[in-house]
């Protein structure tokens, strides 16, 4: 037998049951570079999402409640970019996905940056 034949195969990920989606992956702001944070906040749609989340209480807004001019798939990508930049935390509640802006954690990593975004309406 060769080493290739005796190697243990990599585990196959278990697919989510029908009707269930994969839980979102989160990045803590302390693991985010300044470049990633700035790139996430450079997009006007993402800035709109951040501002609307800041104006709402934690876990009050679901993904479908944002009035932005993008498709559902594009909106999902925007949420992913915000999660990867440490700005957004999401959790599933039945069929809904709730959102929370990570203001405190992000502010500890990048003091003042989120305040500038929230203050600038342009």
N, C-alpha and C positions, 0 to 999 in steps of 0.2 A: 504494500500500500504506500502511496505517496503522501507527503505532508498535506497536499491539497485534498486528498480523499479523506483524511482523518480529521481535518479541521472542522470545528463545530460551526454549523451554519448560523448566520446572524438571525436573531429573532425577527419574526415578521410582526409589524405593528398590528394590533387588533383594531379593526375598523369600528367606528362608532355604530351603535345599533341604528337601524333605519329610523329616521325622524330625529335623530340626535346629532348634534354637531360637536366638534372637538372644542374643548375648553380653550379659551385664549391664553396665549403665552405672554407673560409680562416681564419687562426688564426694569430693574430698580434704577432710578435716576443716577445713583452713584456709579453705575456701570456704563453710563452714557458719555460719549465724548461731546465737547462743545460743538464740534462740527455737526454731529448728528442732531443735536438739539436745535441748532440754527437751521439746518435743512428742514427739519420737521415743521418749524415755525415760519419758514419762508413762503409756504403755500397759502394763498388767501382763503381757500376752503378750510384748510386745517385751522387757520387762525379763527375763522368763524366758529368752528366746532369748539375750540378752546374757550372762546368768549361766551358762547351759549352755555357751556358746561359750568363756567365760573359763575354765571348768573343764576344757575340752578343749584339746588342742594345736592349733596352726594347721593348717588344711586337713584336720582329722580328722573333722569332722561334715558329713554331707550333709543336704540340706533335709528329706528324709523321716525323719530320725532323731530329730526333736524331738517330745516327747509333750506337745502343747498342744491344748486343746479348741476347735480351729477347723478349718474346711474347708481343703482344699488351696489353693483360690483366695485365701482370706483369709490363709493363711500366706504365700503368694507376695507379697501386698500388704505384709505386715509386713516381709518381707525387703527389699522395695523401699524402704520408709520408712527402714529402718536403713542401707541403701546411700546414700540421699539425704542422710542426716544424717552421713555420713562414718564410721559405726561399723562397717560391714561391707564386706568385700571377698569377692567370689565368683569362682570359676573353674570352667569345665566340664571334666570328666574323663570322656569318653565320655558315657554316659547320665546320669551323676551330676553334681550341682552341689555343689562343696565350698565351705566357708565359713571365713572367718578374721575374728576380731574385731580391729579396728584399734586396739588398746589404746595402743600407743606414740604413734601419730600423733594420735589423739583426745585423749590426755592432754597432749600438747604444746599443743593448741589450747584445751582446757578443763581446766586442771590441777585434779585432785581430783574432778571430776564423776563420772567412771566409777568411781572408788574408792568413792564414796558409794553408787552404785547396786549395786555388787558386795557391799558390806558390809551393805546393808539387805535383809533377807529378807522384809519385810512386803509 
